[in-house]
Amino acid sequence: MDAPKSLASAEERRLRLALLDALHVAPLTRFVVDLRAQMGPEYSIPNFDPLDGVSNAACLFLLEAPGPNAITSGFISRNNPDETAKNFFLLNQEASIGRTRTVAWNVVPWYVGSGTRIRAANASNTRLALPALTKLLQLLTRLRIVALIDRKAATAREAVTSLCPIARIFTLPHPSPMFVNRSPHNRERILVALREVAAALNSGISDG
């Protein structure tokens, strides 16, 4: 069920887990399994959402680090049961960005919070996560757009430019309610940026 907050449902989470070995997801499911084995059990790393394009994606939405709802659901997803994910779902829908052309991930792919609240990823976290980002960009062979969400994710711009020089890079404000509700213009700022991403996706370059 592709709707805001649908991953609050245990049945929906079970259905998504059953899709992790689907052809378009399997290469990045293996990436996550390998990363978990490498980092150890103290690092909580959610799965890619199989409703996204995953390994077929032309656009990568790159955030900072997973929030607690991603850890609970087990997925980096616009369907997670929180207001940030809901905003992201609705804004992408309004910008007419088909989710099967996209994939969402994080600069730091593991949870860096305390269990009760997330903290900002620091430079040490980012350095430790760089090999994983490098591997991910190698696996996303159809990638031609990277959308860095918020200033923390934007710290990866230099690395992304170096690792994926053919990609066009956008920087978007974060769709958290703290930002969206702060000013009546903030939601429109995100929507304008997403429409620029949509225009780039629809620019006549085939996704293959």
DOFI-462653 format. One record per residue (C-alpha): residue number from 1; chain; x, y, z. Coordinates in steps of 0.5 Angstrom, whole numbers. Last residue first. Layout:
<recs>
[rec NUM, "A", [X, Y, Z]],
...
</recs>
This chain:
<recs>
[rec 208, "A", [35, 6, -40]],
[rec 207, "A", [34, 12, -36]],
[rec 206, "A", [33, 16, -42]],
[rec 205, "A", [35, 23, -43]],
[rec 204, "A", [29, 27, -45]],
[rec 203, "A", [29, 32, -40]],
[rec 202, "A", [24, 29, -36]],
[rec 201, "A", [29, 27, -30]],
[rec 200, "A", [32, 34, -30]],
[rec 199, "A", [25, 37, -30]],
[rec 198, "A", [23, 33, -24]],
[rec 197, "A", [29, 35, -20]],
[rec 196, "A", [27, 42, -22]],
[rec 195, "A", [20, 41, -19]],
[rec 194, "A", [23, 38, -13]],
[rec 193, "A", [26, 45, -12]],
[rec 192, "A", [20, 48, -13]],
[rec 191, "A", [16, 44, -8]],
[rec 190, "A", [22, 45, -3]],
[rec 189, "A", [21, 52, -3]],
[rec 188, "A", [13, 52, -3]],
[rec 187, "A", [13, 48, 3]],
[rec 186, "A", [18, 54, 6]],
[rec 185, "A", [13, 59, 4]],
[rec 184, "A", [8, 59, 10]],
[rec 183, "A", [14, 59, 15]],
[rec 182, "A", [16, 55, 20]],
[rec 181, "A", [11, 49, 19]],
[rec 180, "A", [16, 46, 13]],
[rec 179, "A", [22, 47, 17]],
[rec 178, "A", [20, 44, 24]],
[rec 177, "A", [15, 39, 20]],
[rec 176, "A", [21, 36, 17]],
[rec 175, "A", [22, 36, 9]],
[rec 174, "A", [29, 38, 9]],
[rec 173, "A", [31, 44, 4]],
[rec 172, "A", [34, 41, -3]],
[rec 171, "A", [41, 41, -6]],
[rec 170, "A", [41, 39, -13]],
[rec 169, "A", [47, 35, -16]],
[rec 168, "A", [47, 33, -24]],
[rec 167, "A", [51, 26, -24]],
[rec 166, "A", [56, 25, -29]],
[rec 165, "A", [62, 26, -24]],
[rec 164, "A", [59, 20, -20]],
[rec 163, "A", [65, 19, -15]],
[rec 162, "A", [68, 26, -15]],
[rec 161, "A", [62, 30, -15]],
[rec 160, "A", [59, 25, -10]],
[rec 159, "A", [65, 26, -5]],
[rec 158, "A", [65, 34, -6]],
[rec 157, "A", [57, 34, -5]],
[rec 156, "A", [57, 30, 1]],
[rec 155, "A", [57, 36, 6]],
[rec 154, "A", [50, 37, 3]],
[rec 153, "A", [47, 32, 7]],
[rec 152, "A", [48, 36, 13]],
[rec 151, "A", [46, 42, 9]],
[rec 150, "A", [39, 39, 8]],
[rec 149, "A", [37, 34, 3]],
[rec 148, "A", [42, 32, -3]],
[rec 147, "A", [39, 31, -9]],
[rec 146, "A", [43, 26, -14]],
[rec 145, "A", [41, 26, -21]],
[rec 144, "A", [44, 21, -27]],
[rec 143, "A", [44, 14, -23]],
[rec 142, "A", [43, 9, -28]],
[rec 141, "A", [49, 5, -25]],
[rec 140, "A", [47, 5, -18]],
[rec 139, "A", [52, 0, -16]],
[rec 138, "A", [58, 4, -16]],
[rec 137, "A", [54, 10, -12]],
[rec 136, "A", [53, 5, -7]],
[rec 135, "A", [60, 3, -6]],
[rec 134, "A", [63, 10, -5]],
[rec 133, "A", [57, 11, 0]],
[rec 132, "A", [59, 5, 4]],
[rec 131, "A", [67, 7, 4]],
[rec 130, "A", [65, 14, 6]],
[rec 129, "A", [61, 12, 12]],
[rec 128, "A", [67, 12, 17]],
[rec 127, "A", [68, 19, 15]],
[rec 126, "A", [61, 22, 15]],
[rec 125, "A", [61, 19, 22]],
[rec 124, "A", [67, 22, 24]],
[rec 123, "A", [65, 29, 21]],
[rec 122, "A", [58, 29, 26]],
[rec 121, "A", [51, 26, 24]],
[rec 120, "A", [46, 30, 28]],
[rec 119, "A", [43, 27, 34]],
[rec 118, "A", [37, 22, 34]],
[rec 117, "A", [32, 22, 40]],
[rec 116, "A", [30, 16, 45]],
[rec 115, "A", [34, 11, 42]],
[rec 114, "A", [41, 15, 43]],
[rec 113, "A", [41, 17, 36]],
[rec 112, "A", [47, 15, 30]],
[rec 111, "A", [42, 10, 26]],
[rec 110, "A", [46, 7, 21]],
[rec 109, "A", [47, 9, 13]],
[rec 108, "A", [51, 16, 14]],
[rec 107, "A", [50, 19, 8]],
[rec 106, "A", [43, 17, 8]],
[rec 105, "A", [39, 13, 2]],
[rec 104, "A", [33, 14, -2]],
[rec 103, "A", [32, 11, -9]],
[rec 102, "A", [28, 15, -15]],
[rec 101, "A", [25, 13, -22]],
[rec 100, "A", [20, 8, -19]],
[rec 99, "A", [18, 14, -14]],
[rec 98, "A", [15, 17, -20]],
[rec 97, "A", [16, 25, -19]],
[rec 96, "A", [10, 29, -21]],
[rec 95, "A", [12, 35, -16]],
[rec 94, "A", [5, 34, -12]],
[rec 93, "A", [7, 27, -11]],
[rec 92, "A", [14, 28, -9]],
[rec 91, "A", [11, 33, -4]],
[rec 90, "A", [6, 29, -2]],
[rec 89, "A", [11, 23, 0]],
[rec 88, "A", [16, 28, 3]],
[rec 87, "A", [11, 31, 7]],
[rec 86, "A", [9, 24, 10]],
[rec 85, "A", [16, 22, 11]],
[rec 84, "A", [17, 28, 15]],
[rec 83, "A", [11, 27, 19]],
[rec 82, "A", [12, 20, 21]],
[rec 81, "A", [10, 13, 20]],
[rec 80, "A", [15, 11, 15]],
[rec 79, "A", [12, 11, 8]],
[rec 78, "A", [17, 16, 5]],
[rec 77, "A", [22, 10, 6]],
[rec 76, "A", [29, 8, 9]],
[rec 75, "A", [26, 1, 11]],
[rec 74, "A", [26, -3, 18]],
[rec 73, "A", [20, 0, 20]],
[rec 72, "A", [23, 1, 27]],
[rec 71, "A", [30, 3, 25]],
[rec 70, "A", [26, 8, 20]],
[rec 69, "A", [22, 11, 25]],
[rec 68, "A", [28, 12, 29]],
[rec 67, "A", [31, 17, 24]],
[rec 66, "A", [36, 14, 19]],
[rec 65, "A", [42, 19, 17]],
[rec 64, "A", [43, 25, 13]],
[rec 63, "A", [39, 25, 7]],
[rec 62, "A", [41, 23, 0]],
[rec 61, "A", [35, 23, -5]],
[rec 60, "A", [38, 19, -11]],
[rec 59, "A", [35, 20, -18]],
[rec 58, "A", [36, 15, -24]],
[rec 57, "A", [34, 9, -20]],
[rec 56, "A", [34, 2, -23]],
[rec 55, "A", [38, -1, -17]],
[rec 54, "A", [33, 2, -12]],
[rec 53, "A", [27, 4, -16]],
[rec 52, "A", [23, 5, -10]],
[rec 51, "A", [17, 1, -8]],
[rec 50, "A", [23, -4, -5]],
[rec 49, "A", [25, 1, 0]],
[rec 48, "A", [32, 0, 2]],
[rec 47, "A", [33, -3, 8]],
[rec 46, "A", [35, 0, 15]],
[rec 45, "A", [42, 0, 18]],
[rec 44, "A", [43, -1, 26]],
[rec 43, "A", [50, -1, 28]],
[rec 42, "A", [51, -5, 34]],
[rec 41, "A", [51, -11, 31]],
[rec 40, "A", [57, -11, 27]],
[rec 39, "A", [60, -6, 21]],
[rec 38, "A", [62, -11, 16]],
[rec 37, "A", [56, -16, 17]],
[rec 36, "A", [51, -10, 17]],
[rec 35, "A", [55, -7, 11]],
[rec 34, "A", [54, -14, 7]],
[rec 33, "A", [47, -15, 9]],
[rec 32, "A", [46, -8, 6]],
[rec 31, "A", [50, -9, 0]],
[rec 30, "A", [46, -15, -1]],
[rec 29, "A", [39, -12, -1]],
[rec 28, "A", [42, -7, -6]],
[rec 27, "A", [43, -12, -11]],
[rec 26, "A", [37, -15, -9]],
[rec 25, "A", [32, -9, -10]],
[rec 24, "A", [31, -9, -18]],
[rec 23, "A", [30, -17, -18]],
[rec 22, "A", [26, -18, -12]],
[rec 21, "A", [30, -21, -6]],
[rec 20, "A", [27, -15, -2]],
[rec 19, "A", [20, -16, -4]],
[rec 18, "A", [18, -21, 2]],
[rec 17, "A", [21, -15, 7]],
[rec 16, "A", [16, -10, 4]],
[rec 15, "A", [10, -15, 5]],
[rec 14, "A", [12, -16, 12]],
[rec 13, "A", [12, -8, 13]],
[rec 12, "A", [5, -8, 10]],
[rec 11, "A", [3, -13, 15]],
[rec 10, "A", [6, -10, 21]],
[rec 9, "A", [2, -3, 19]],
[rec 8, "A", [6, 3, 21]],
[rec 7, "A", [9, 3, 14]],
[rec 6, "A", [3, 6, 11]],
[rec 5, "A", [5, 13, 14]],
[rec 4, "A", [3, 16, 7]],
[rec 3, "A", [0, 12, 2]],
[rec 2, "A", [3, 6, -2]],
[rec 1, "A", [0, 0, 0]],
</recs>
